[in-house]
Amino acid sequence: MIIKARILVVEDQAPTANLILDVLQAEGYGAQAVSSLAQARERLRKAPPELVILDRTLPDGDGADLLAEIRRDEALARLPVLILTARKDPADRVAGLRGGADDYVAKPFHVEELAARVGALLRRSGRAEEEPSALEAAGLKLDRAARTAWTQGRNAGLTAREFDLLWLLVRRRGSVLTRDFLLQHIWGYDQGAELTTKVIDVTLSHLRRKIGAPADKIAAVRGFGYRFDG
């Protein structure tokens, strides 16, 4: 898979860090997470990324301090930084932006919003690959603008959710997309909600029936989610 951009996630809460990594990797980014300012400084020194997602509250200090260091460093000064925090005060958001942050997302966040903001920052900085308008794999032809899927010379007649699910699987072919990620990314369920994964099974069942032979390329990865192997 071609990596669109390398992203460093500085977040000490493992569930949040893992969710962010799932979101970014499903979008085609090469993402790594560290849990402290010290680890972030070391990673920035050795292998600067194309974007940083930075939590404010970390075990060894305030993420704002690292942001200030990045802006003072001639080699890193133009690096896009998205601040991620549980702080709700608008004044805190203003302070973060004035301190050099390129964007600011409050926890709990919606995965679609996070992915959109990351993409927008990378586009503005000239570091992102544009999302394709069409995909082809395993006999499938997907048109994103028309939201149609063609297989064996016919329109599969997918619903909006079925198309979104198939597009994401094909776009990230070879990568496992977790059930929780799919529920949040396709159905828009909030992080941390009590979720049932039955809706995925039902949607996939309908999708498989409609696309025919290419459905064999959708592999269930027990205990994790699904992968398109075309």
N, C-alpha and C positions, 0 to 999 in steps of 0.2 A: 504494500500500500504506500502511495506517495503521501508524505507528511506535509500538511499545509503550512504549519508553523509550530515552533517549539514554545511551550508555555510552562512557566514555573508557578506552582501553586504553593503559597506559604500559609498553611492552615494547621493548627495543632489538634483540632477535633477530627478524629479518624473517620467517623461516619460522613461528616461534611466533606472532608478531603476526598474520600472514595467516590462520593456522588459527583463531585466536580470532575474528577478524573474520568468517570464513566461518560459524563456529558461531553467533555472535550475530545476524548478518544473516539466516541461515536461520531463526532463532527469531523474527524480526520486529522486532529492535532496530535502532536507528540507532547504529552503532558507528564510532568513529574511533580511530586509533592514533597515538601519538607515541613517540619513542624516547629521550627524555631528561627529566630533572626540570625543566629550564628550559622546554621546550616544554609540559610538563604544567601548570606554573604559569601560563603565558600562556593556555592553553586554559581553565583553571579560572577565570581572571579574566574572560575575555571571554564565555564561554558555559558555565556550570556544567552538567554532565550530571546524570542521575539516579543513576548508579553509576560507580565507578572500579574497574578491575582494574589492580592496581599491582604491578609486578615489584620485588623487593628490590634486585637488583644492576643498576645503570644506569651509563652511562659518566661521569656527572657527580655520582654520589653514591649514597646508600642510600635506597631507597624509603620506609624507615621515617621519614626526616626529613620527606618530603613528607606522610606520614600525620600526623605530629605537627603540622605547619603547618595541615593541614585541620581537625584537632580544636580548634586554638586560634582558628580563624577563625569568628566568630559566624555569618556567612552560609553557611558550608560544614560546620559542626560535625556536622550530622545526616546528611551525605552518606554512603551506604553505600560501604564500601571493602573489596574482596576482595584479599588479598595473594596473589601468585603467585610462587613461588620454587623453585629447585632445591635449597635447603638442606633436609637431611633430619632434622636434630637436633630432637627434640621440644621441647627448651628454646627453640629458635628460634621454633617455632610458638607456644609459650606467651607468649614475649616480644612477638610480633607482635600477638596477641590482647589482651594487657594494654596494649599501646601504642595500642589504639583500633581495630584491624582488626575488621570484622564477620565475616569468614570468612577461611579460609586454605587454599589448594590447592597441593600440591606437584607439581613437574614430574618426569617426564612425567605429564600428566593425561589422563583419559578425557573425551572431549567430552561424553558424556551427563552425567557428574558436574558438569562446569563449567556446562553449561546449567541443570542442576537447581539448583545453588547460586546462580547469578545470579537465577533465577526466584524462589527462596525469599527471597533478600535483598530483592528488589523488592517482593514481596508483604508482607513484614514492615514495610517502610517505607511501604507504601501507594502505591507508585509504579508498579505493574504492572497490565496488563490480563490477566484470566483467560483461560486456553486454552479455546477453544470446545469444546462437547461434540459438535457436528455441523457439517458443511460441505456446501455445495451449489455445484456449478460444472459447466457444460457437460453438463448432464443427469445428473450423478453426485450421489448423496446418500450422505454418509459419516457413520456413527454411531460415535463414538470409544469410547463405553462398551461397545457390543455388538461393536465391531470388525467391522462389516459395511459393504459398499459396494453400493449399489443403482444399477442402470442399466437404463433402458427397462423399469421395473417388475419387475425380477428381481434377486435376490441374486447378485452376481458370484462368490461363493464363493472369496474370496481367502485365501491363507495369511497367517500373521502377518507375515512379512517383506513380502509384496506389499502388505498393507494399510498397514504402516508407511511404505513407500516412496510409495504413492499419497497418503496423508495428508500427508506432508511436502511433496510436490510441489504439492498443491492448497492447503495452508495457506500456502505461500510463492509462490503463483502470480505469474508475472511476474518472478521472481528465478531466476538460474542457480544450481543447486546442483552444486558440483564433485564429480567422481568420488571423490576422496579423502575429502571431507566425508561423502558418502553411505556409503562403506565404514566410516567410523568411527562415524557417527551411527546407522545402521541395523544394521550387522553387528557393531559393537563392536570393530573392529580397533584396535590401539594405534597412537598417533602414531609415525611413523618406521619402522613395520614395512614389510617388503617385501610389497607388496600387488599382487594381480592384480585387474583390473576386470572380468574375465569374468563373475563372479557377478552383477554389476549387469546386464549385457546379457541373461543368461539369465532373471533375475527380471523384467526389463522386458518381455521377449518373452512370457512367460507372462501378465503383467499386461495387456498390450495385447490379447492374444487374449481374455481373460476379460471386459474391460469394453467391448469393441466400439467403437462410433463415437467416444466421448470420448477414445479412445487417440490420435486425430489431434491432440489438443491438447498431447500430450507431445512437445516439440521437443528434438532432440539439438543441442547447441551444440558444434561441432567444437573439440576441444582443451581443452574446459572441463568440460562435464557436461550437465545436462538442465534444462529449464524447462517449467512447465505454463502454457499460454497461454489457458486458459479464463476 
